[in-house]
Amino acid sequence: MIATALPLATTAAETAALVAALIAAVLVVAVLVVLVSITATLRELRAMTDELRRSTAPLIRDVRDVVTQANSELERVDGVLVTAESFSSTVDSASKLAYLAFANPLIKVVALTSGTGRAVRRLRGRKMAA
């Protein structure tokens, strides 16, 4: 066997290249660790998103049902308000008509009764005085 001697002395360029290769290897390992961490985080995020979607879908359906029911109730209330407004208008018209129909004759009747009462009192007063 032939023994070959390895030179122990290295040049500065070789040392710099070795250091640069080690730094590059450390950076690659760091990047891989970061990528693995990001991948795990993304998996957890995806799982949470799926769970959120599963849990909120029934709530959204319930909210939609409640809004539909509220719209129905609002339509009913609107109908009641329209009916009440119509009724109020009818009562107002009827009260104006009654006022116009009875106000003038009623005033005349009150005036006639008052006048008749005064006349009767005067006649009684003269009969008693005579």
ABEGO torsion letter per residue (X at the ends): XBBBBBBABBBAAAAAAAAAAAAAAAAAAAAAAAAAAAAAAAAAAAAAAAAAAAAAAAAAAAAAAAAAAAAAAAAAAAAAAAAAAAAAAAAAAAAAAAAAAAAAAAAAAAAAAAAAAAAAAAAAAAAAAX
